[in-house]
């Protein structure tokens, strides 16, 4: 089973290599956006997009509501482990 964590792309750091910075609940990490860009969606258009991140790759675009719901569920799981 794979787990994708919602994050918001805040910066494109290297368009040629398809690298960006994503904010995941306040933690900023560099990720690869190659799976979500193409001729209709170049890297520059990804800023502000919500994506599911898995092992350093943006795997899929999601909307803000879906991201919020997923982050809420993940927080509830984390809180139940305490």
Gaussian input, Z-matrix of N, CA and C with variables (Angstrom, degrees):
# hf/3-21g

backbone

0 1
 N
 C     1     B1
 C     2     B2     1     A1
 N     3     B3     2     A2     1     D1
 C     4     B4     3     A3     2     D2
 C     5     B5     4     A4     3     D3
 N     6     B6     5     A5     4     D4
 C     7     B7     6     A6     5     D5
 C     8     B8     7     A7     6     D6
 N     9     B9     8     A8     7     D7
 C    10    B10     9     A9     8     D8
 C    11    B11    10    A10     9     D9
 N    12    B12    11    A11    10    D10
 C    13    B13    12    A12    11    D11
 C    14    B14    13    A13    12    D12
 N    15    B15    14    A14    13    D13
 C    16    B16    15    A15    14    D14
 C    17    B17    16    A16    15    D15
 N    18    B18    17    A17    16    D16
 C    19    B19    18    A18    17    D17
 C    20    B20    19    A19    18    D18
 N    21    B21    20    A20    19    D19
 C    22    B22    21    A21    20    D20
 C    23    B23    22    A22    21    D21
 N    24    B24    23    A23    22    D22
 C    25    B25    24    A24    23    D23
 C    26    B26    25    A25    24    D24
 N    27    B27    26    A26    25    D25
 C    28    B28    27    A27    26    D26
 C    29    B29    28    A28    27    D27
 N    30    B30    29    A29    28    D28
 C    31    B31    30    A30    29    D29
 C    32    B32    31    A31    30    D30
 N    33    B33    32    A32    31    D31
 C    34    B34    33    A33    32    D32
 C    35    B35    34    A34    33    D33
 N    36    B36    35    A35    34    D34
 C    37    B37    36    A36    35    D35
 C    38    B38    37    A37    36    D36
 N    39    B39    38    A38    37    D37
 C    40    B40    39    A39    38    D38
 C    41    B41    40    A40    39    D39
 N    42    B42    41    A41    40    D40
 C    43    B43    42    A42    41    D41
 C    44    B44    43    A43    42    D42
 N    45    B45    44    A44    43    D43
 C    46    B46    45    A45    44    D44
 C    47    B47    46    A46    45    D45
 N    48    B48    47    A47    46    D46
 C    49    B49    48    A48    47    D47
 C    50    B50    49    A49    48    D48
 N    51    B51    50    A50    49    D49
 C    52    B52    51    A51    50    D50
 C    53    B53    52    A52    51    D51
 N    54    B54    53    A53    52    D52
 C    55    B55    54    A54    53    D53
 C    56    B56    55    A55    54    D54
 N    57    B57    56    A56    55    D55
 C    58    B58    57    A57    56    D56
 C    59    B59    58    A58    57    D57
 N    60    B60    59    A59    58    D58
 C    61    B61    60    A60    59    D59
 C    62    B62    61    A61    60    D60
 N    63    B63    62    A62    61    D61
 C    64    B64    63    A63    62    D62
 C    65    B65    64    A64    63    D63
 N    66    B66    65    A65    64    D64
 C    67    B67    66    A66    65    D65
 C    68    B68    67    A67    66    D66
 N    69    B69    68    A68    67    D67
 C    70    B70    69    A69    68    D68
 C    71    B71    70    A70    69    D69
 N    72    B72    71    A71    70    D70
 C    73    B73    72    A72    71    D71
 C    74    B74    73    A73    72    D72
 N    75    B75    74    A74    73    D73
 C    76    B76    75    A75    74    D74
 C    77    B77    76    A76    75    D75
 N    78    B78    77    A77    76    D76
 C    79    B79    78    A78    77    D77
 C    80    B80    79    A79    78    D78
 N    81    B81    80    A80    79    D79
 C    82    B82    81    A81    80    D80
 C    83    B83    82    A82    81    D81
 N    84    B84    83    A83    82    D82
 C    85    B85    84    A84    83    D83
 C    86    B86    85    A85    84    D84
 N    87    B87    86    A86    85    D85
 C    88    B88    87    A87    86    D86
 C    89    B89    88    A88    87    D87
 N    90    B90    89    A89    88    D88
 C    91    B91    90    A90    89    D89
 C    92    B92    91    A91    90    D90
 N    93    B93    92    A92    91    D91
 C    94    B94    93    A93    92    D92
 C    95    B95    94    A94    93    D93
 N    96    B96    95    A95    94    D94
 C    97    B97    96    A96    95    D95
 C    98    B98    97    A97    96    D96
 N    99    B99    98    A98    97    D97
 C   100   B100    99    A99    98    D98
 C   101   B101   100   A100    99    D99
 N   102   B102   101   A101   100   D100
 C   103   B103   102   A102   101   D101
 C   104   B104   103   A103   102   D102
 N   105   B105   104   A104   103   D103
 C   106   B106   105   A105   104   D104
 C   107   B107   106   A106   105   D105
 N   108   B108   107   A107   106   D106
 C   109   B109   108   A108   107   D107
 C   110   B110   109   A109   108   D108
 N   111   B111   110   A110   109   D109
 C   112   B112   111   A111   110   D110
 C   113   B113   112   A112   111   D111
 N   114   B114   113   A113   112   D112
 C   115   B115   114   A114   113   D113
 C   116   B116   115   A115   114   D114
 N   117   B117   116   A116   115   D115
 C   118   B118   117   A117   116   D116
 C   119   B119   118   A118   117   D117
 N   120   B120   119   A119   118   D118
 C   121   B121   120   A120   119   D119
 C   122   B122   121   A121   120   D120
 N   123   B123   122   A122   121   D121
 C   124   B124   123   A123   122   D122
 C   125   B125   124   A124   123   D123
 N   126   B126   125   A125   124   D124
 C   127   B127   126   A126   125   D125
 C   128   B128   127   A127   126   D126
 N   129   B129   128   A128   127   D127
 C   130   B130   129   A129   128   D128
 C   131   B131   130   A130   129   D129
 N   132   B132   131   A131   130   D130
 C   133   B133   132   A132   131   D131
 C   134   B134   133   A133   132   D132
 N   135   B135   134   A134   133   D133
 C   136   B136   135   A135   134   D134
 C   137   B137   136   A136   135   D135
 N   138   B138   137   A137   136   D136
 C   139   B139   138   A138   137   D137
 C   140   B140   139   A139   138   D138
 N   141   B141   140   A140   139   D139
 C   142   B142   141   A141   140   D140
 C   143   B143   142   A142   141   D141
 N   144   B144   143   A143   142   D142
 C   145   B145   144   A144   143   D143
 C   146   B146   145   A145   144   D144
 N   147   B147   146   A146   145   D145
 C   148   B148   147   A147   146   D146
 C   149   B149   148   A148   147   D147
 N   150   B150   149   A149   148   D148
 C   151   B151   150   A150   149   D149
 C   152   B152   151   A151   150   D150
 N   153   B153   152   A152   151   D151
 C   154   B154   153   A153   152   D152
 C   155   B155   154   A154   153   D153
 N   156   B156   155   A155   154   D154
 C   157   B157   156   A156   155   D155
 C   158   B158   157   A157   156   D156
 N   159   B159   158   A158   157   D157
 C   160   B160   159   A159   158   D158
 C   161   B161   160   A160   159   D159
 N   162   B162   161   A161   160   D160
 C   163   B163   162   A162   161   D161
 C   164   B164   163   A163   162   D162
 N   165   B165   164   A164   163   D163
 C   166   B166   165   A165   164   D164
 C   167   B167   166   A166   165   D165
 N   168   B168   167   A167   166   D166
 C   169   B169   168   A168   167   D167
 C   170   B170   169   A169   168   D168
 N   171   B171   170   A170   169   D169
 C   172   B172   171   A171   170   D170
 C   173   B173   172   A172   171   D171
 N   174   B174   173   A173   172   D172
 C   175   B175   174   A174   173   D173
 C   176   B176   175   A175   174   D174
 N   177   B177   176   A176   175   D175
 C   178   B178   177   A177   176   D176
 C   179   B179   178   A178   177   D177
 N   180   B180   179   A179   178   D178
 C   181   B181   180   A180   179   D179
 C   182   B182   181   A181   180   D180
 N   183   B183   182   A182   181   D181
 C   184   B184   183   A183   182   D182
 C   185   B185   184   A184   183   D183
 N   186   B186   185   A185   184   D184
 C   187   B187   186   A186   185   D185
 C   188   B188   187   A187   186   D186
 N   189   B189   188   A188   187   D187
 C   190   B190   189   A189   188   D188
 C   191   B191   190   A190   189   D189
 N   192   B192   191   A191   190   D190
 C   193   B193   192   A192   191   D191
 C   194   B194   193   A193   192   D192
 N   195   B195   194   A194   193   D193
 C   196   B196   195   A195   194   D194
 C   197   B197   196   A196   195   D195
 N   198   B198   197   A197   196   D196
 C   199   B199   198   A198   197   D197
 C   200   B200   199   A199   198   D198
 N   201   B201   200   A200   199   D199
 C   202   B202   201   A201   200   D200
 C   203   B203   202   A202   201   D201
 N   204   B204   203   A203   202   D202
 C   205   B205   204   A204   203   D203
 C   206   B206   205   A205   204   D204
 N   207   B207   206   A206   205   D205
 C   208   B208   207   A207   206   D206
 C   209   B209   208   A208   207   D207
 N   210   B210   209   A209   208   D208
 C   211   B211   210   A210   209   D209
 C   212   B212   211   A211   210   D210
 N   213   B213   212   A212   211   D211
 C   214   B214   213   A213   212   D212
 C   215   B215   214   A214   213   D213
 N   216   B216   215   A215   214   D214
 C   217   B217   216   A216   215   D215
 C   218   B218   217   A217   216   D216
 N   219   B219   218   A218   217   D217
 C   220   B220   219   A219   218   D218
 C   221   B221   220   A220   219   D219
 N   222   B222   221   A221   220   D220
 C   223   B223   222   A222   221   D221
 C   224   B224   223   A223   222   D222
 N   225   B225   224   A224   223   D223
 C   226   B226   225   A225   224   D224
 C   227   B227   226   A226   225   D225
 N   228   B228   227   A227   226   D226
 C   229   B229   228   A228   227   D227
 C   230   B230   229   A229   228   D228
 N   231   B231   230   A230   229   D229
 C   232   B232   231   A231   230   D230
 C   233   B233   232   A232   231   D231
 N   234   B234   233   A233   232   D232
 C   235   B235   234   A234   233   D233
 C   236   B236   235   A235   234   D234
 N   237   B237   236   A236   235   D235
 C   238   B238   237   A237   236   D236
 C   239   B239   238   A238   237   D237
 N   240   B240   239   A239   238   D238
 C   241   B241   240   A240   239   D239
 C   242   B242   241   A241   240   D240
 N   243   B243   242   A242   241   D241
 C   244   B244   243   A243   242   D242
 C   245   B245   244   A244   243   D243

   B1=1.4484
   B2=1.5226
   B3=1.3123
   B4=1.4582
   B5=1.5188
   B6=1.3054
   B7=1.4555
   B8=1.5149
   B9=1.3187
   B10=1.4584
   B11=1.5137
   B12=1.3124
   B13=1.4563
   B14=1.5262
   B15=1.3392
   B16=1.4595
   B17=1.5209
   B18=1.3156
   B19=1.4546
   B20=1.5088
   B21=1.3304
   B22=1.4652
   B23=1.5219
   B24=1.3225
   B25=1.4641
   B26=1.5294
   B27=1.3374
   B28=1.4653
   B29=1.5229
   B30=1.3337
   B31=1.4682
   B32=1.5266
   B33=1.3163
   B34=1.4693
   B35=1.5260
   B36=1.3269
   B37=1.4630
   B38=1.5241
   B39=1.3326
   B40=1.4560
   B41=1.5319
   B42=1.3394
   B43=1.4665
   B44=1.5305
   B45=1.3336
   B46=1.4649
   B47=1.5308
   B48=1.3318
   B49=1.4690
   B50=1.5229
   B51=1.3304
   B52=1.4622
   B53=1.5286
   B54=1.3318
   B55=1.4595
   B56=1.5214
   B57=1.3225
   B58=1.4610
   B59=1.5212
   B60=1.3304
   B61=1.4641
   B62=1.5225
   B63=1.3290
   B64=1.4600
   B65=1.5258
   B66=1.3243
   B67=1.4558
   B68=1.5282
   B69=1.3240
   B70=1.4654
   B71=1.5216
   B72=1.3145
   B73=1.4737
   B74=1.5216
   B75=1.3192
   B76=1.4516
   B77=1.5190
   B78=1.3158
   B79=1.4617
   B80=1.5234
   B81=1.3203
   B82=1.4670
   B83=1.5218
   B84=1.3318
   B85=1.4595
   B86=1.5155
   B87=1.3206
   B88=1.4573
   B89=1.5287
   B90=1.3274
   B91=1.4634
   B92=1.5274
   B93=1.3057
   B94=1.4565
   B95=1.5262
   B96=1.3320
   B97=1.4732
   B98=1.5351
   B99=1.3285
   B100=1.4740
   B101=1.5254
   B102=1.3261
   B103=1.4692
   B104=1.5256
   B105=1.3356
   B106=1.4759
   B107=1.5211
   B108=1.3418
   B109=1.4609
   B110=1.5240
   B111=1.3154
   B112=1.4588
   B113=1.5280
   B114=1.3137
   B115=1.4665
   B116=1.5234
   B117=1.3364
   B118=1.4675
   B119=1.5290
   B120=1.3227
   B121=1.4660
   B122=1.5258
   B123=1.3490
   B124=1.4665
   B125=1.5349
   B126=1.3275
   B127=1.4647
   B128=1.5324
   B129=1.3134
   B130=1.4659
   B131=1.5248
   B132=1.3347
   B133=1.4657
   B134=1.5199
   B135=1.3243
   B136=1.4579
   B137=1.5236
   B138=1.3228
   B139=1.4699
   B140=1.5281
   B141=1.3322
   B142=1.4617
   B143=1.5179
   B144=1.3238
   B145=1.4676
   B146=1.5329
   B147=1.3261
   B148=1.4608
   B149=1.5177
   B150=1.3279
   B151=1.4633
   B152=1.5194
   B153=1.3349
   B154=1.4565
   B155=1.5190
   B156=1.3296
   B157=1.4570
   B158=1.5243
   B159=1.3216
   B160=1.4676
   B161=1.5250
   B162=1.3137
   B163=1.4697
   B164=1.5336
   B165=1.3216
   B166=1.4565
   B167=1.5096
   B168=1.3283
   B169=1.4677
   B170=1.5243
   B171=1.3294
   B172=1.4587
   B173=1.5271
   B174=1.3168
   B175=1.4592
   B176=1.5262
   B177=1.3350
   B178=1.4610
   B179=1.5245
   B180=1.3185
   B181=1.4659
   B182=1.5291
   B183=1.3331
   B184=1.4600
   B185=1.5275
   B186=1.3345
   B187=1.4641
   B188=1.5293
   B189=1.3088
   B190=1.4605
   B191=1.5259
   B192=1.3163
   B193=1.4632
   B194=1.5273
   B195=1.3231
   B196=1.4618
   B197=1.5325
   B198=1.3234
   B199=1.4630
   B200=1.5278
   B201=1.3284
   B202=1.4682
   B203=1.5281
   B204=1.3275
   B205=1.4625
   B206=1.5251
   B207=1.3227
   B208=1.4678
   B209=1.5210
   B210=1.3283
   B211=1.4607
   B212=1.5272
   B213=1.3242
   B214=1.4694
   B215=1.5259
   B216=1.3177
   B217=1.4689
   B218=1.5282
   B219=1.3168
   B220=1.4657
   B221=1.5267
   B222=1.3333
   B223=1.4642
   B224=1.5245
   B225=1.3304
   B226=1.4721
   B227=1.5282
   B228=1.3114
   B229=1.4728
   B230=1.5283
   B231=1.3239
   B232=1.4637
   B233=1.5296
   B234=1.3298
   B235=1.4672
   B236=1.5236
   B237=1.3188
   B238=1.4727
   B239=1.5301
   B240=1.3289
   B241=1.4692
   B242=1.5171
   B243=1.3173
   B244=1.4783
   B245=1.5102
   A1=108.61
   A2=116.20
   A3=122.30
   A4=109.25
   A5=115.60
   A6=121.05
   A7=108.86
   A8=116.44
   A9=122.24
   A10=108.84
   A11=116.64
   A12=122.50
   A13=108.87
   A14=118.47
   A15=120.50
   A16=112.40
   A17=115.25
   A18=121.73
   A19=109.56
   A20=115.18
   A21=120.64
   A22=109.35
   A23=115.30
   A24=120.36
   A25=108.67
   A26=115.62
   A27=119.69
   A28=113.47
   A29=116.45
   A30=118.85
   A31=109.33
   A32=116.21
   A33=122.01
   A34=105.79
   A35=117.14
   A36=120.44
   A37=113.04
   A38=116.93
   A39=120.56
   A40=108.56
   A41=117.55
   A42=120.26
   A43=113.35
   A44=117.38
   A45=119.93
   A46=111.67
   A47=116.17
   A48=120.68
   A49=112.66
   A50=115.80
   A51=123.31
   A52=112.03
   A53=115.25
   A54=122.00
   A55=110.00
   A56=115.17
   A57=121.18
   A58=109.38
   A59=114.89
   A60=121.44
   A61=107.27
   A62=115.19
   A63=121.57
   A64=108.48
   A65=116.06
   A66=122.56
   A67=107.17
   A68=114.97
   A69=120.79
   A70=107.46
   A71=116.41
   A72=122.42
   A73=112.18
   A74=116.98
   A75=121.85
   A76=114.87
   A77=117.64
   A78=121.58
   A79=108.14
   A80=116.10
   A81=120.67
   A82=109.45
   A83=115.39
   A84=121.92
   A85=109.52
   A86=115.44
   A87=120.21
   A88=108.53
   A89=115.83
   A90=121.34
   A91=109.42
   A92=114.82
   A93=122.62
   A94=107.43
   A95=116.82
   A96=120.82
   A97=112.27
   A98=116.86
   A99=121.01
   A100=112.58
   A101=117.93
   A102=120.73
   A103=113.81
   A104=117.19
   A105=118.57
   A106=113.82
   A107=117.51
   A108=119.31
   A109=110.86
   A110=114.46
   A111=121.92
   A112=107.15
   A113=117.60
   A114=120.00
   A115=112.53
   A116=117.53
   A117=120.89
   A118=112.28
   A119=117.44
   A120=123.03
   A121=109.88
   A122=118.15
   A123=120.10
   A124=110.82
   A125=117.50
   A126=120.71
   A127=114.42
   A128=117.87
   A129=120.81
   A130=112.83
   A131=117.56
   A132=120.41
   A133=112.94
   A134=117.84
   A135=121.89
   A136=113.92
   A137=117.57
   A138=119.46
   A139=109.22
   A140=115.11
   A141=121.57
   A142=113.52
   A143=117.58
   A144=121.37
   A145=110.58
   A146=115.24
   A147=121.91
   A148=107.68
   A149=115.61
   A150=121.24
   A151=110.09
   A152=115.65
   A153=121.19
   A154=107.58
   A155=116.87
   A156=122.54
   A157=109.25
   A158=115.13
   A159=121.40
   A160=107.77
   A161=116.68
   A162=125.35
   A163=113.12
   A164=116.30
   A165=120.36
   A166=116.25
   A167=117.32
   A168=121.63
   A169=110.13
   A170=116.30
   A171=120.89
   A172=106.23
   A173=116.48
   A174=120.65
   A175=113.81
   A176=116.00
   A177=119.66
   A178=109.24
   A179=116.07
   A180=120.70
   A181=108.26
   A182=115.98
   A183=121.16
   A184=107.54
   A185=115.79
   A186=117.66
   A187=109.94
   A188=116.14
   A189=121.84
   A190=112.27
   A191=117.80
   A192=121.09
   A193=110.69
   A194=116.91
   A195=121.08
   A196=110.34
   A197=116.85
   A198=121.07
   A199=110.55
   A200=117.15
   A201=121.48
   A202=111.08
   A203=117.06
   A204=120.77
   A205=111.36
   A206=116.40
   A207=120.41
   A208=110.91
   A209=117.69
   A210=120.62
   A211=111.28
   A212=116.78
   A213=120.81
   A214=110.11
   A215=117.14
   A216=120.63
   A217=111.37
   A218=116.99
   A219=120.15
   A220=110.81
   A221=117.62
   A222=120.59
   A223=110.62
   A224=117.55
   A225=120.37
   A226=110.44
   A227=116.66
   A228=120.25
   A229=109.94
   A230=116.40
   A231=120.24
   A232=111.04
   A233=117.20
   A234=121.37
   A235=111.18
   A236=117.44
   A237=120.29
   A238=112.39
   A239=116.67
   A240=121.34
   A241=112.82
   A242=116.58
   A243=120.40
   A244=110.74
   D1=139.30
   D2=178.90
   D3=-108.08
   D4=147.78
   D5=178.45
   D6=-120.60
   D7=120.22
   D8=175.78
   D9=-102.06
   D10=129.23
   D11=-179.12
   D12=-103.01
   D13=128.87
   D14=178.77
   D15=-67.75
   D16=137.48
   D17=174.97
   D18=-149.68
   D19=158.51
   D20=-179.93
   D21=-110.53
   D22=127.78
   D23=178.90
   D24=-72.15
   D25=125.26
   D26=-176.80
   D27=-114.17
   D28=-14.72
   D29=-177.85
   D30=-160.14
   D31=142.74
   D32=170.99
   D33=-99.30
   D34=116.39
   D35=-175.90
   D36=-94.04
   D37=-27.52
   D38=-178.59
   D39=-153.71
   D40=90.40
   D41=-176.76
   D42=-61.49
   D43=-34.81
   D44=-178.57
   D45=-64.48
   D46=-39.96
   D47=179.45
   D48=-95.09
   D49=3.93
   D50=177.40
   D51=58.27
   D52=52.04
   D53=178.50
   D54=-112.93
   D55=141.44
   D56=-178.15
   D57=-144.47
   D58=165.54
   D59=173.11
   D60=-103.56
   D61=131.86
   D62=178.75
   D63=-117.65
   D64=144.19
   D65=176.46
   D66=-104.82
   D67=116.59
   D68=177.77
   D69=-116.42
   D70=100.60
   D71=-179.96
   D72=51.47
   D73=43.07
   D74=177.34
   D75=91.25
   D76=-9.77
   D77=178.04
   D78=-98.53
   D79=126.46
   D80=-177.36
   D81=-103.94
   D82=131.65
   D83=-178.60
   D84=-140.06
   D85=151.32
   D86=173.21
   D87=-82.85
   D88=136.17
   D89=178.26
   D90=-133.86
   D91=166.28
   D92=175.71
   D93=-98.91
   D94=130.89
   D95=-177.69
   D96=-110.11
   D97=16.41
   D98=-176.48
   D99=-57.59
   D100=-31.85
   D101=-177.38
   D102=-74.21
   D103=-14.15
   D104=-176.39
   D105=-116.67
   D106=2.55
   D107=179.38
   D108=-110.51
   D109=150.03
   D110=175.53
   D111=-159.02
   D112=-169.22
   D113=-177.82
   D114=-62.38
   D115=-34.47
   D116=179.46
   D117=-79.93
   D118=-22.54
   D119=-179.19
   D120=-129.80
   D121=76.10
   D122=179.58
   D123=-67.99
   D124=162.94
   D125=-176.95
   D126=-51.51
   D127=-38.89
   D128=-176.71
   D129=-60.96
   D130=-24.96
   D131=-178.72
   D132=-82.71
   D133=-3.00
   D134=-175.92
   D135=-83.50
   D136=-16.17
   D137=-178.21
   D138=-60.88
   D139=128.73
   D140=-178.34
   D141=92.89
   D142=-13.90
   D143=-179.26
   D144=-72.21
   D145=144.98
   D146=171.79
   D147=-94.45
   D148=135.63
   D149=-178.01
   D150=-137.33
   D151=159.66
   D152=170.28
   D153=-93.53
   D154=125.11
   D155=-176.94
   D156=-106.78
   D157=130.30
   D158=176.80
   D159=-137.87
   D160=125.18
   D161=-178.97
   D162=43.04
   D163=45.17
   D164=174.57
   D165=85.52
   D166=6.85
   D167=179.69
   D168=-122.28
   D169=137.35
   D170=169.42
   D171=-77.72
   D172=113.51
   D173=-174.27
   D174=-91.00
   D175=-28.38
   D176=-174.11
   D177=-162.05
   D178=147.39
   D179=172.77
   D180=-82.47
   D181=143.83
   D182=174.84
   D183=-135.82
   D184=165.34
   D185=178.11
   D186=-89.64
   D187=167.32
   D188=-175.18
   D189=-62.07
   D190=-38.10
   D191=179.88
   D192=-64.97
   D193=-44.84
   D194=178.14
   D195=-61.63
   D196=-40.25
   D197=178.22
   D198=-62.68
   D199=-45.90
   D200=-178.86
   D201=-62.71
   D202=-43.36
   D203=179.55
   D204=-63.38
   D205=-42.18
   D206=-179.93
   D207=-66.92
   D208=-43.83
   D209=178.45
   D210=-62.52
   D211=-37.33
   D212=177.73
   D213=-63.48
   D214=-45.71
   D215=179.49
   D216=-63.39
   D217=-41.89
   D218=178.35
   D219=-63.18
   D220=-38.31
   D221=177.79
   D222=-66.54
   D223=-39.06
   D224=178.23
   D225=-63.59
   D226=-39.44
   D227=177.48
   D228=-63.92
   D229=-44.76
   D230=179.45
   D231=-62.70
   D232=-42.07
   D233=-179.37
   D234=-65.09
   D235=-32.90
   D236=-178.64
   D237=-73.59
   D238=-15.41
   D239=-179.54
   D240=-85.43
   D241=-8.39
   D242=-177.05
   D243=-81.06

